[in-house]
Amino acid sequence: MQTENLGDFIRQLREQAKMPLRKLAALLDIDQSTLSKLERGERPVSRQMLPIIAETFKVDEKELVVRFLSKQLAYQLADEKYAKDILIAAEVEIKYLTKQNKVK
């Protein structure tokens, strides 16, 4: 799994597409300085931006969501003594909820 910052990944996608910062910022309905900060990892990427980014650059939205949520979980659990146990318990809970059709 990639450990690079999601913002770095977005910048790489934008640069590979030769898209100016202002154009992606307009698509995301944010200003250029905010996008620049997102790309540098100085501001968090919003979950709502992921489908737009995926469609714009023809990348798998799943990859973006996994990068986004795994980073959030990692930061939240980084200082927890029982982080691995928490993740295992969460996986069991997700399976249970999915089976009960409470989570899609």
N, C-alpha and C positions, 0 to 999 in steps of 0.2 A: 504494500500500500504506500502511496505517496505521502511524504511528510511535509511537502512544501506548503506554504501558506496559500489559502484559497485566493487571496488577492493577487499573489504572484502568478497563480495559474490563470486567473482572469486576464491579467496584463499580457501574459504569453499568448493567450487566445486572440486578444485584440491586436497585438503586434503582428502575429502571423497572418491575420486577416487584413493587415495594413489599414486598420480602422482608426481614425483619429479619436482621441480622448473625448472630444466634444460630441461626436456622433453616438458613442456608446452611452455617455452621460445623458444625452437626450432620450435615448431609448429607455433608459432606466428611470427617467424623470428625476434626475438629481443634477447638481451642478458639477462642473469639471473638477473643482478642487476637492469635492467630496469623493468623486471617483478616484482621483489621484491618491487620496488618503486610504481608500479601500484597497487599492492595488498595492500600497506600501505596507498594509497591515496595521495602519494607525487608527482605522475605524472598522467596525465589524460589517460584514456583508449581511444584508437582510435576506431572510428566507424567501421573501416575495420576489426578489431579483432573480432567483435561480432559474425559473422557467424561461424568462426573457433571455438570459445569458445562454441557456441551452439551445433555444431556438435560433438565436442570432448566430451562434458559432457552430451549429449542427453538432453538438456534443450530447452525450447521454445525460439527461437530467439526473438520473440515478447517481452517476458519478459525482455530480455537484452536490447533491443532497447528502451523500455519504461523507464527502469531505467536510461539508458544513456541520452536520450533526455530530460526527465523530470528534471534530475539534471542540465543539461545545461540551460534549461529555468528558473529553480528556481534561479540559480545564476545570470542569466542575469536580471531577474525581481525583485530580492530581495529588491533592494533599490528604486524601482519605486513606487511612491505614488498610481498610478492607475493600479497596477499589475492585479488585478482581472478583471477589465474592459478590459485591454489589452488581457487577455486570452479569454474572451468572444468574443471580436471582432475578434481575431485570429480564433476561432472556426467557426464563421460565414464565415470568408474569406476562410477557408479550405473547408467548405461545398460548397461554391460558386465555387471555383476552381475545386473541384472534379466533381461537376455537369457539369462544362464546359469542362471536360476531359483534363484539363491542368495539373492536378496532379493525379498520380496513387496511 
